[in-house]
Amino acid sequence: MPAGKGLVPTAERPGRQGIGRSGDRGGRERRSGGGGSRERGSRERGWGEGGSRERGSGERGSGTVLVAGVVFVLMAVTAAILVVGGYLVAADRARGAADLVAVSAAAEQAGLGPGCRVAAGMARLNGVELVRCVVEGDSLDFVVTVTVRQPVRVRLPLLPGEVLVTSHAGRLGVMSRG
């Protein structure tokens, strides 16, 4: 068998006993590069002429950094979606509650009752805080304007912790048309 195909005579490899084969100590040392110069067998391990790596020497670990970056970006996007979603849900709930509070107050006001007192109770039942209630007009033509506050559950420290919504209801202009 030729000298370069697995069996290397002892005369060609000083300091070693016997013939090196993959199963004995000499073969393992030869493959792992132990005891020899860097130039012998260096092409098999990817070492260049000057002792530096030829393939991918500057790219070692770049896959890990890339995956970590992608995971970080996905987590940031998910967090942003949660925050925006929290504000959208709070705004939608506040809008619905404000409309219901305003219509309830207007219905009470049309029956000659205290519209703003009903608005306060209705806001409490809907889980919002009544910030302002104003009745404009007389007992026949009027508008009830309410402003409610809805807290945001998922938020960031720099963003507001609540959503304010104003709604109007009433019969202003109904009598003037006819």
C-alpha positions as CSV (number, residue, x, y, z in Angstrom):
1,M,0.0,0.0,0.0
2,P,1.4,3.5,-0.7
3,A,2.8,5.5,2.1
4,G,0.1,8.2,2.0
5,K,-3.0,5.9,2.2
6,G,-3.3,5.1,5.9
7,L,-0.2,3.1,6.6
8,V,3.0,5.1,7.3
9,P,6.3,3.2,7.9
10,T,8.2,4.1,11.1
11,A,11.2,5.3,9.1
12,E,9.2,8.1,7.6
13,R,7.8,9.2,11.0
14,P,10.6,9.8,13.4
15,G,9.9,9.2,17.1
16,R,7.0,6.7,16.6
17,Q,7.0,3.0,17.0
18,G,5.3,0.6,14.6
19,I,2.9,1.4,11.8
20,G,0.2,4.0,12.3
21,R,-3.3,2.9,11.6
22,S,-6.7,4.4,12.6
23,G,-7.2,2.0,15.5
24,D,-3.9,2.5,17.4
25,R,-2.4,5.5,19.2
26,G,-0.1,6.5,16.4
27,G,-3.1,7.0,14.0
28,R,-5.0,9.1,16.5
29,E,-2.1,11.3,17.1
30,R,-1.5,11.8,13.4
31,R,-5.1,12.8,12.9
32,S,-5.4,15.1,15.9
33,G,-2.1,16.8,15.0
34,G,-0.4,15.9,18.3
35,G,3.4,16.0,18.3
36,G,3.9,17.0,14.7
37,S,4.4,20.4,13.0
38,R,1.5,22.4,11.9
39,E,2.3,22.0,8.3
40,R,2.1,18.2,8.2
41,G,-1.5,17.3,7.7
42,S,-2.6,20.9,8.0
43,R,-4.6,20.9,4.8
44,E,-6.9,18.2,6.1
45,R,-7.7,20.3,9.2
46,G,-8.3,23.5,7.3
47,W,-5.0,25.2,8.3
48,G,-3.3,27.5,5.7
49,E,0.3,28.0,5.0
50,G,0.9,30.6,7.7
51,G,-0.9,28.6,10.4
52,S,-4.2,30.4,10.0
53,R,-7.6,28.9,9.2
54,E,-8.5,28.9,5.5
55,R,-12.3,28.3,5.6
56,G,-14.6,30.4,7.7
57,S,-12.1,31.6,10.3
58,G,-13.9,34.9,10.7
59,E,-17.4,33.3,10.6
60,R,-17.0,31.0,13.5
61,G,-20.1,31.4,15.8
62,S,-21.8,33.8,13.4
63,G,-24.8,31.4,13.1
64,T,-25.3,31.7,16.9
65,V,-25.2,35.5,16.8
66,L,-27.6,35.5,13.8
67,V,-30.1,33.2,15.5
68,A,-29.9,35.2,18.7
69,G,-30.5,38.4,16.8
70,V,-33.5,36.9,15.0
71,V,-35.0,35.7,18.3
72,F,-34.4,39.1,19.9
73,V,-36.2,40.9,17.0
74,L,-39.1,38.4,17.2
75,M,-39.4,39.0,20.9
76,A,-39.3,42.8,20.4
77,V,-42.0,42.6,17.7
78,T,-44.2,40.4,19.9
79,A,-43.8,42.8,22.8
80,A,-44.7,45.8,20.5
81,I,-47.8,43.9,19.2
82,L,-48.9,43.2,22.8
83,V,-48.5,46.9,23.8
84,V,-50.3,48.2,20.7
85,G,-53.0,45.5,21.2
86,G,-53.5,46.6,24.8
87,Y,-54.1,50.2,23.7
88,L,-56.5,49.1,21.0
89,V,-58.5,47.0,23.4
90,A,-58.6,49.7,26.0
91,A,-59.7,52.3,23.4
92,D,-62.4,50.0,22.0
93,R,-63.8,49.3,25.5
94,A,-63.7,52.9,26.4
95,R,-65.5,53.9,23.2
96,G,-68.2,51.4,23.7
97,A,-68.6,52.3,27.4
98,A,-68.7,56.1,26.6
99,D,-71.4,55.6,24.0
100,L,-73.5,53.5,26.4
101,V,-73.0,56.0,29.2
102,A,-74.0,58.9,27.0
103,V,-77.1,57.2,25.6
104,S,-78.2,56.1,29.1
105,A,-77.7,59.7,30.4
106,A,-79.6,61.1,27.4
107,A,-82.5,58.7,27.9
108,E,-82.7,59.6,31.6
109,Q,-82.5,63.3,30.7
110,A,-85.3,62.9,28.2
111,G,-87.5,61.5,31.0
112,L,-86.7,64.7,32.9
113,G,-84.4,62.8,35.3
114,P,-80.8,63.6,36.3
115,G,-78.8,62.4,33.3
116,C,-75.3,62.8,34.8
117,R,-76.2,60.8,37.9
118,V,-77.3,57.9,35.7
119,A,-74.1,58.4,33.7
120,A,-71.9,57.9,36.8
121,G,-73.7,54.7,37.7
122,M,-73.5,53.3,34.2
123,A,-69.8,54.1,33.9
124,R,-69.1,52.3,37.1
125,L,-71.1,49.2,35.9
126,N,-69.0,49.2,32.6
127,G,-65.6,49.4,34.4
128,V,-64.7,52.9,33.4
129,E,-64.4,56.1,35.3
130,L,-66.6,59.0,34.5
131,V,-64.4,62.1,34.1
132,R,-66.9,64.6,32.9
133,C,-70.6,64.9,32.2
134,V,-72.2,68.0,30.8
135,V,-75.8,68.5,29.7
136,E,-76.4,71.3,27.2
137,G,-79.7,72.6,26.1
138,D,-83.2,72.6,27.6
139,S,-85.5,69.7,28.6
140,L,-86.6,69.1,25.0
141,D,-83.5,69.8,22.9
142,F,-80.3,68.8,24.7
143,V,-77.0,67.0,24.3
144,V,-75.3,65.0,27.0
145,T,-71.5,64.9,26.6
146,V,-69.5,62.4,28.7
147,T,-65.8,61.7,29.0
148,V,-64.7,58.4,30.4
149,R,-61.3,57.0,31.4
150,Q,-60.2,53.4,30.7
151,P,-56.9,52.1,32.2
152,V,-54.5,50.3,29.9
153,R,-53.5,46.9,31.2
154,V,-50.4,46.3,29.1
155,R,-48.3,49.4,28.8
156,L,-44.8,50.9,28.7
157,P,-43.5,53.4,31.2
158,L,-43.2,56.2,28.7
159,L,-46.7,55.7,27.3
160,P,-49.9,56.9,29.0
161,G,-51.6,54.5,31.3
162,E,-55.1,55.4,30.4
163,V,-57.4,56.2,27.4
164,L,-59.8,59.1,27.5
165,V,-62.9,59.0,25.2
166,T,-65.7,61.5,24.8
167,S,-69.1,60.7,23.5
168,H,-72.3,62.7,22.8
169,A,-76.0,61.7,22.8
170,G,-79.2,63.6,22.9
171,R,-82.1,65.2,21.0
172,L,-80.6,68.5,19.9
173,G,-82.3,69.7,16.7
174,V,-85.1,67.2,16.7
175,M,-87.8,69.8,17.4
176,S,-86.3,72.5,15.1
177,R,-86.7,70.3,11.9
178,G,-90.5,70.1,12.0
